């Protein structure tokens, strides 16, 4: 996990954790760090950022579903919504253009 953050940020990691740069270098070399240190820097890794993004996407979809149910109950019409998977890696330009036209 420390490799994912990168060597250029070792100083800021060490400062954040309250340890020396040498300690972080040793953890990185041994590929072993205390669990508390890994948990503290998890949100700075690509894995942590991906977790946040996926959770935000899933929450948005859930609340969009709530909004749709409430609007249907009230007889209102909502604009079309994006319906792909939260972790979808495929960008469809035609759908994007249609969405941008709608906005």
N, C-alpha and C positions, 0 to 999 in steps of 0.2 A: 504494500500500500504506500510506503514511503517513496518507492520508485515512481509511482504514478504522479506524485506531487512534483518531483524533480529536484535536482541538486541545487538549483539556483535559489530555492526557497528554504534551504536548511537553516539559515540564520533566523528567519522569521518563525519557523517551526520550533526551533530551540527556545527562542524568546517566549513564544506562546505557551510552551510546556514547562518553562522554568528550568531547563537543563542546558548544558553546554552544547555547542555545535559539535564538539568531538563525540559526545554521547549519541547524538542523532546520526553522525557518520558511522559510528560503531553499529548502531541498530540496523542501519541500511546495509552495511557490509555483511553483517551476520544474518541478514534477512529475518530478524527477530526483534520485536519491540514489545514492551509491556502492553497488555490489553488496554489499560487506561489511556496510554498515549495514542494507540490506534483509534480508539473511540473518539478521542478529542480531535483528531485531524480527519476523521472519516468524511465530514461534510465538505472538506477542501479537495477531496479526490474527485475524479470523474465519476466514480461509482456513487458517491454521495450526492453530487449534483444531478446525476441521472435519476436517483431515487426521489429527490425533491421535484424534479420536472414531471416524472411519471405520476407522483402523488397529486400534484397540482392539476395535471390533465384529467386524472380520474375524478377528482373533486369537482372540476368544472363540468364534466360530463354528467355527474350525478345531479348537480344543481340545475343543469340544463334540462334533465329529465323531470325534475320537480317543477320547473317553470313550465314545461310543456303540459304536464298533467294539470297544473293550476289554470293555465290559459285555456285548455280544452274544457275544463269544468266551468270556466267563466264565459266561454264562447268567443275567445279572442284568438287571433292568428299570430304565430311567431315566425320569424324569418328562418330559412333552412339552416341546419347546423352541420358541422363537420362530423362525419360518422366513422372515421377510421380508428384503428387501434392506437392506444396511447403511446406505444413504443414503435409505431410504424416508421420505417426509414425511407419510404418511397414518397417522393413529391410528385404530384400530378399537376402539371402546369395549367391544364384546362380547368380543373376544379379551382385552382388558386385564382385564375383570371375571373372565373364566374363569381367567386366570393368577393374579390376586389371590386367588381362591378356593382355587386349588391351593396357594399359599404359606401 
